[in-house]
Amino acid sequence: MTTSITTQLPFARFRRLRRSAALRRLVRETRLSPADFVYPLFVVHGQDVREEIPSMPGQHHLSLDRLAAEAQELRSLGVRAVLLFGLPAAKDDAGGEAYDDDGIVQQAVRVLKSADPDLVVITDVCLCEYTSHGHCGILSLSKDGVPDGEVDNDSSLELLARTAVSQARSGADLVAPSDMMDGRVAAIRAALDADGFVNTPIMSYAAKYASAFYGPFREAAESAPQFGDRRGYQMDPPNAREALREIEADIAEGADVVMVKPALPYLDVLSQARQRFDLPLAAYNVSGEYAMLHAAARNGWLDLRASVLEALTSIKRAGADIIITYHAKEAARWLQDEA
Ligand code: PBG
């Protein structure tokens, strides 16, 4: 016997709860909030600098004297955490300014913490902005003392640990190693503890891929490698199981927060990490992800507000507790309008 379609009428089911903005809001599974966001800042030497980064419209290089105003704006928007990157006065083989107590990032931490003690100040721990060769560690030397083009894992650890300790000494609330050397979380934890910074947590860029989406950042941070690329230390994009092993290792070494980076092209990795691990999980919505939406919106091809909020909501839905994003300020403004 065949059932006539009319016996199944009415079909109404899922659509009942989609009929008004108020109902949709009530049954929403994921809610984005400015409290989720970490806003990256690029700090430079000099006075009165607020220069737009061409590949990242709306993002600026800021000098120290501009940071208090920035902190105030972030507070008014409900964005309560920043991630600091520094452009040093000079670069050298060993990235000396990264671990100088008077380096640009160390000074920026002090300025921000005195402007707003409640602001969570996170510092990126890496050498690539500070080295003349642009790599995230130091180069190994051949027998006759000439760099052989390799980034040396173990000798880089000591300088990364010094960087983290120096940042903690300046008052950083959280240090975030992004270099992808093996063993760096353990090295940084041991160095922090030895210097009395037992209460400074580590947010590890645990699953950081060798991604093409970092292009605009490298222009902003002047940190592009001068030879070769980062594939010898950052993760290979096709690998997801390996990301879970990286995260597991960083947790075992003492990471307090773990990160997947980039975000949108790696939501599968983020989602698997969420299912497997209970630690706070961060996702880095990187410079190229930001630049894509802004470029499309400038051409009239995408609605900026709708596409940004959808992208950020998707990152949260996939499992991120913390979203590091250049969209933080504009998104916080839009969320305020909606509230
Ligand atoms: C430093 C670092 C990079 C980013 C964050 N920390 C660049 C890189 O690894 O080349 C990229 C962030 C972004 O693209 O927004 N190692």
Residues whose N, C-alpha, C, O or C-beta is under 5 A from the ligand:
A	BS01	PBG	C126 C128 S178 F213 Y214 F217 V286 S287 G288
